[in-house]
Amino acid sequence: MTAFAHTSIPALRDNAFSIFLAGVAAADPYQAVKRCLVADEKQLQILLNDCGDTRTGSWPKIHLIAFGKAACPMIKAALDSIPVQYLSGQAITVTNYENVKPVQGVNVIGAAHPLPDVAGFNAARLCAKTAQDAKEGELVLVLVSGGGSALIPYPVDSVTLQEKILTTNLLLASGATINQINCIRKHLSQLKGGGLARMIAPADLHTLILSDVIGDDLSAIASGPTVPDDTTFRDAIEVLKSRDIWHKVPDSVRHYLENGQQGKVRETPKSNEPFFANSSHALIGSNKISVNAIIQAMGGQGFEAKLYSDNLCGEARNEAEKLVHFAKKQLNTAGNQPLALLAGGETTVTLKGNGRGGRNQEMALAFAICAKEQGLPGNWVFLSGGTDGRDGPTDAAGGMVDSGTIQRMLATGTNPTDSLNNNDSYIALKSSQDLLMTGATGTNVADLQILLIQP
């Protein structure tokens, strides 16, 4: 990008969008997988980390399973890296409908996200069959990316898919954190929380992981289907009770979790399970990598760039207000220097209304309201977007608001505060032409926030 030359709001918006796209590009799943796999006619070498450690084997058969929003480019990279004679049968890929792309030699299956559907359930059964068909001495290469948890729902036998969907919906609406949601998912699933690893044994297992979880807790990414799970049935029950939805979830869910707590149901696999000795994994992309990319993209732009947070979490509207106050303090000491505050993370929304939106849209709307109330000076643009291109159950990636947003909303008859209180950020931002629209990006490493201010 060239140096920033204009102070107008349209120029600031273009600049913010370009920086956001740089963060998305840094999470390119195809290149991330390609960097990790080197094969010849005799063996496959798998890069394990940035230190150069590798896992090498002459596996007679390699089974491929991919799930998540980046599954299609990830599986294509694996196919482009591994000689065809090593591959066993047809590879399986499960991704959200928006990211479905044909890949030669792959059974690509579309499924719903964030709430699971029957297509995902059927796909999960196919993944389980591939896992169970793998024999000792063979390798199962699993490619995991964000969204995988919802895309392969395989509930325990006593809980129906619809009952699990209802439970997930209640958790999402309660404002539960991703770790709390995953704790429940793991204990109601046959695949999550190490369940897939258990099915793959005694075959060898390696997982390449594109993280959408802040802090990169591997057991939380897609609910950790191939890594140990330290949470318990007791933890799962406590989550539902603390969110005041224990008596709202289906009876079958309560009964199953209670049976698990009493030792009548097998716990999720823990780290001392012997089959994990044949398992390895590598983190190949993350929000932190993308945050570093947007910081680098600010170079030469004429802004004083500062990292606001690489672990942004909490209630979206509250975090927006904190950012406004922080920005005002920074401007008091920065003089007339253009300021860029950059962040990455994953906020939450506690639903209290019946509107449409997602955490990024809610944060953008809340920022615009607070910035107006607090008199944030100068021309400014604030972008909050999901790197997957989809924010909540909408077709927007998030929102990009500026110092004229509130005025544009009021001109259309939209009350910004009422919209925020009704969790109706999508309609409000649409009225002011401030929805961030990218389409499905084919990757997912959580969210990025960019605030540019020209005093």
Secondary structure, DSSP 8 states (H G I E B T S, - for coil): -------SHHHHHHHHHHHHHHHHHTT-HHHHHHTTEEE-SS-EEEE-STT--EEEE--S-EEEEEESTTHHHHHHHHHHHS-GGGB-S-EEEEEEGGG----TTEEEEEE-SSS--HHHHHHHHHHHHHHHH--TT-EEEEEE-TTHHHHS--B-TTS-HHHHHHHHHHHHHHT--HHHHHHHHHHTBSSTTTHHHHHHTTSEEEEEEE--STT--TTTGGG-TTS-----HHHHHHHHHHTT-TTTS-HHHHHHHHHHHTTSS-----TT-GGGGGEEEEEEE-HHHHHHHHHHHTTTSSSEEEEEEEEE-SBHHHHHHHHHHHHHHHHHHHTT--EEEEEEE--B----SS----HHHHHHHHHHHHHHHHT--SEEEEEEEETTS--SSSS--EEEEETTHHHHHHHTT--HHHHHHTT-HHHHHHHTT-EE-----S----EEEEEEEE-
